Amino acid sequence: MLKIDKLSVHYGAAMALDGVDLTVEEGETVALVGANGAGKTTLLKAVLGLLTPSGGRILFQGEDLSGLSPAKIVARGLALSPEGRELFPDLTVAENLRLGAVALKLGRVEEKRRMAEVVAILPILADKLQRVAGTLSGGEQQMAAMGRALMARPKLLLLDEPSLGLSPLITDQLFDIIRQLGRSGTTILLVEQNAARALAASRRAWLLANGRIVDSGESWRLLNDPQLRRAFLGSATENNPGGSRLGATGLTNIRLEKNRMNQQQFIPSFRDEQELADLQLRGLQWTVRHAFEGSSFYRERLEKAGIAPGDISSLADIVKLPFTTADDLRDGYPFPLRAVPFEQIVRIHASSGTTGKRKVLCYTQQDVDDWIHFFARAYAMAGVTPLDRVQIAVGYGVWTAGAGFQWGCEKVGAMAIPIGPGNVDLQCQFLIDFQPTVFCSTASMALLMAEEIHRREIAHKINIRKVIYGSERSSRSMRQKISELFGGAELFDIPGMTELYGPGTGIECSHHDCIHYWGDYYLLEIVDPDTLQPLPDGDWGEMVVTTLRKEAAPLIRYRTGDITRIIPGRCTCGSLLPRHSRLKGRTDDMFKFRGVNIYPSSIDAILSQIPGLGSEYQVHLSRDEDSGRDSMVLQVEKGKGVEKERVPEMTAEISHQVKKQLLVSVDIAVVDYGTLPRSEKKSQRIFDQRIKDSVV
């Protein structure tokens, strides 16, 4: 929409802008950030024709604006809300607003219609239209100045230092309005000395110093780049906040409220793949020795396989080690695989399963600290910064999900809004009231919320830029629908399992063609699920994981049941961390329903406890296309000869026990004996119609 090409501006002999190149695409908010005297206001005045450039071109929708008067430029679709407001203090607010469209020569009816539109956007002005502008507060005057610019219905809105002189509370309100304007389709070029605010409110940014562009790119990257902060913004400390060239309103100082967040580095700095491999070998050797010496289960397994800790001399030796399975965890309940004394255990988490047979994992303090650190890494890889607000809509309690998402969020320095799953009314209210920028949930919950946002027509009122989801598979069409209904949000698939710390063991990178997993915390193999032989990189098979530093319950060649493939080579995003494809399916009949892992054996155990039921059942899973809600129907045969009068009683008991033991609500259908098909082979019990197209 706007292209500035080699723009130069002089004040007499002094050069204010020197060969500036800048672009603004239609529909985006772009920030122009710099210290006092950098040339920001000069650039806006040149765009609007208030200053005559000494060189270069300014193109608006392909038209050269050179030589046009400000009135003609406004008529073509640009408007400026200037630094310092510049209202006419003796005129009323309504009269000031009308001046914003005077160049357009509107009729009285159209002028009245536009004023109503402006008041709808800036409701604070509703009861102040007849007040003299000079009697307004600073915040109210800034709203009036923005309203005056909006009267022209600009295609491109130029905002010059909108937060100047305003309190933090008013600044919050102002930037909420700027975000809403952006979401409604208004293109905005935002000039702002408060770098933190500007970068948080924009998608792209240009950094101006001494009249020249010194850097540009995606705002989140610039915001999170410590070298750029030090080089461009200067270094401020708690004792010397003036050390930042942006002073008390700058990016560095706003970070001081969150202790040393700008010094944290979550992405490992391996020089090459060999350095990572060396670390992995040391970790593998440590894990085998630690498990052998600390876990009676692993000592027995390793001795039975004829393996001693000293036998591991290369990563290739991992194939000598025995596999561990989910049954091993259930059989070892309540503290399976434990390899440390009880006094070193600070926490347990558990996955779903029948009562008394959940997969329970224990954690030392180092395990917890490691988990929080690499979960923060996942957030960082998704571009989450301390200025983000993260609405967490995943389960809390004995599950790992809520704890992992919250503590990782707090570790990276973002604001956590921990709601938990469900409660759509509260979720929508918080999306509007707290203006979170990141939404975390299961894939089905994300789809449900996307549909609800669309149904309630509130997409323009929310500010979600990223959706981080996990716990279940999602198809490409489902991802596209979630993104569109969230207003174009960027999606990040985040894998994880209770056995392997919890969620956050990897994440989809910004190039969205793979999952990067944390090769410095665990090894990943792909094996043939039938022969258990290793498969070459690129082949689909079962994911097998071995931890490298987990203390309380280490994993050695743990069969996850998930189907994926290792993607060879380095990612186009530049990260050295290894990667695998998004999960394609499972080797067993385990399925996820509303964030809960459910095994057929769990259902078997529940149904066997209820008198009068037969042995056959089927699970039918579906997803409503309109609402995005997942539903589950459990069909169960009644026993041979059982009276029909008992069906309501058995239905109620099945529903109660499923809710009690699996923590989900399902629809129950008790059918006559012999209704469900029999087979000489293994009966198909799970019918999942939720995924209808490819997941990769």
URLINTA-V231002 format. One line per field, one symbol per residue. psi: psi as a letter, one per 20 degrees, with the letter a starting at -180 (. if undefined). burial: I if it has 9 or more other C-alpha atoms within 8 Angstrom, else O. Layout:
psi = ???
burial = ???
This chain:
psi = gpopolpqpqncipphpnlppqqpqpiqpppoqrrpjhjghggghggjjiqoqiqaqopolippipiqqhghgghijqqporpjglrohiqrgghgghhhjhiilqrhghghghhhgghhhmihigjjhjqphiiqrgghhhghgghghihjlqhoppoolhjpjqqhghgggghgggghgghiipppoopphnhggghhirhqqppppkjqpirrapghghhjohhggghgiroqrhhmhiipijbijrgghhhhiookhiipohpqlphrhhhghgghghgggggggggghiphghggghhhikpqhiioirhhihiiqqqqrhhhghhjpimqjpjqqhiipiqqqqrrrqpikqoppqprhhgggggggihhgggghjjprijqpooolrqqciqifggghghgghgijrppnnhrramhghggghhggilqippparghhggghghhgghiljhiirkphqooqahqqqrhhgggggggijkkqpqoporrqghmfarjjrqpriikjrppqniihqqpqpqpigijqqqqpiqpapppqpqijpggmqpolpohiqpaqporrqqiiiqiprqrrqphbqiajprpoljpppqhhggghghiioqiqaiqrqpoprpphghjpqqppopppqqpjpqhiiggghghgggghggghikqprppoorqpigqqqqhapqphpnojhoiaqi.
burial = IIIIIIIIIIOOOOIIIIIIIIOIOOIIIIIIIIIOOIIIIIIIIIIIIIOOIOIIIIIIOOOOIOOOOIOIIIIOIIIIIIIOIOIOIOIIIOOIIIOIIOIOOOOOOOIOOIIOOIIOOIOIIOOOIOIIIIOIOOIIIIIIIIIIIIIIOIOIIIIIIIIOOIOOOIIOOIIIIIIIIIIOOIIIIIIIIIIIIIIIIIIIIIIIIIIIIOOIIIIIIIIOOOOIIIOOIIIIIOOOIIIIIIIIIIIIIIIIOOOOIOOOOIOOOOOOOOIIIOIIIOIIIIIIIIIIIIIIOIIOIIIOIOIIIOOIOOIOIOOOIIOIIIOIIIOIIOIIIIIIOOOIIIOIIIIIIIOOIIIIIIIIIOIIOOIIIIIIIIIIIIOIIIIIIIIIIIIIOOIIIIIIIIIIIIIIIIIIIIIIIOOOOOIIOIIIOOIIIIIIIIIIIIIIIIIIIIOOOOIIOIIIIIIIIIIIIIIIOIIOIIIIIIIOIOIIIIIIOIIIIIIIIIIIIOOOOIIIIIIIOIIIIIIIIOOOOOIOIOIIIIIIIIIIIIIIIIIIIIIIIIIIIIIOOIOOOOOIIIIIIIIIOIIOOIOIIIIIIIIIOIIOIIIIOIOOIIOOIIIIIIIIOOOIIIIIIIIIIIIOOOOOOOIOOIIOIIIOIIIOIIOIOIIIIIIOIOOIOOOOOOOOOIIOIOIOOOIO
